């Protein structure tokens, strides 16, 4: 198992590998916010000495994931129906974190105009 900081670096890389993804700091030095076409699709911060990843999810998925995984809670400082916060404490595999991050990206992109979506391809 990789260290927590290695996992954060790998998730950061994955988030930035999404077409058009950029980092922003609209709230100060933390959290690191990931946006596409000006819309946030993820952020990473440290809460209670543990890195957390917050991503968007479909409401039915939010309910399932929060109920199924102790390390997933409703989105910290976000709409609890549409966002989840994941403690990156080793309970969830890197692949699952990447899947949830990619799903968040695609949810946000699907809400963009056709022209914005086309520009990302």
Order of alpha helices (4+ residues) and beta strands (2+ residues): alpha-beta-beta-beta-beta-alpha-beta-beta-alpha-alpha
